[in-house]
Each structure stands twice: as structure tokens, then as C-alpha cells.
Amino acid sequence: MCGAKTGGLSLEGVDVDNESIIQGVVVRGDAPVNGAYVRLLDRTGEFTAEVPTSATGHFRFFAAPGAWTLRTLAPRSEPLDRQVVASKGGVAEITVAL
């Protein structure tokens, strides 16, 4: 999917054509989850990066093209893994529902 979701993170000023972007939102029910952490793991399961979710539950990674695992760690939830593929010139939009 290319482009940000309505109400999601702005891509203004980002050279999307030359980046591989993984972004999304962590939600519980209809509410965004701030204070969660989203980890980016490579295809072998090795830790690559981690970001906290914003007040609106959003996160973003600039990653190399390829297959990745997003591991979400949030209060009152078990760790949740989601598979995602990043591609140069594209934005992989993920909603993590806890």
C-alpha cells in the first residue's frame, strides 16, 4: 500500500520513492495505544530497531527492502508478532490490534 492512512502519519517531506517505509498504529479496541514499543526484527529474528508509539499510537521505521517481523510490546498484552514486507518506493501500513 502506498501513502499514509487518513489521520495517520504524514509523509510530507519524506522521499518515499527512495525509501522503504514500515508504519502503522497500535490499537486496543477503537483506542490508540501510546506507551507501547514496536520492535523491528530481521528475517533471522535479530533485533534491529525499536520505537515507542506516539500519543496517537503511531510508529514508523525506515527499513531495507525485504521481509521483517514487527514485535509489539504493550502494557496488559502479550507480545504480538506481525510479518511485513518493505519495498523501496512503498509504504507498508500496519494496524496492530491488541
SULHUNOR-V874490 format. One record per helix or strand of 2 or more residues. SS is the DSSP state (alpha for helix, beta for strand). FROM is the first residue (numbers start at 1). LEN is the number of residues. If there is no record, write none. Layout:
<<SS FROM LEN> <SS FROM LEN>>
This chain:
<<alpha 16 3> <beta 20 9> <beta 31 2> <beta 37 5> <beta 47 6> <beta 58 5> <beta 66 8> <beta 80 7> <beta 90 8>>
